[in-house]
Amino acid sequence: MPKSKAPAQTFEEVRYLRYLAERKPTIRIKLVSGEEVEGYLEYWDAHFLRLTREDRGEPNLFIFKHEIRYLYEVEEKAE
């Protein structure tokens, strides 16, 4: 019996981005240029993410997905 193919879409990206937008944890995004930016995800669509950085006094960013190498949640430091 032939093995079934993996699904073309798992929708895990959508699920994770929705989680980030709803809970607003601090995330760090590493760009393909090597630059890293930090903030929280406010909005996303098929082509870009909006990274909000208001508590850092820096401008908010619209980042195209093809410019992102990876992103991850930053652990909050206990004070």
Residue pairs with C-beta under 8 A, 6 or more apart in sequence:
17 41
17 44
17 49
20 27
20 40
20 41
20 73
21 41
21 42
21 43
21 44
24 40
24 41
24 42
25 40
25 73
25 74
25 76
26 38
26 39
26 40
26 73
26 74
26 76
27 38
27 39
27 40
27 41
27 51
27 71
27 72
27 73
27 74
28 36
28 37
28 38
28 71
28 72
28 74
29 36
29 37
29 38
29 49
29 51
29 63
29 68
29 70
29 71
30 36
30 68
30 69
30 70
30 71
31 37
31 63
31 67
31 68
31 69
32 66
32 67
32 68
32 69
33 67
37 51
37 53
37 61
37 63
38 53
38 56
38 74
39 51
39 52
39 53
39 56
39 58
39 60
39 61
40 51
40 52
41 49
41 50
41 51
41 52
42 50
42 51
42 52
42 60
43 49
43 50
44 50
46 65
47 64
47 65
48 62
48 63
48 64
48 65
49 62
49 63
49 65
49 68
50 60
50 61
50 62
50 63
51 60
51 61
51 62
51 63
52 60
53 59
53 60
53 61
54 60
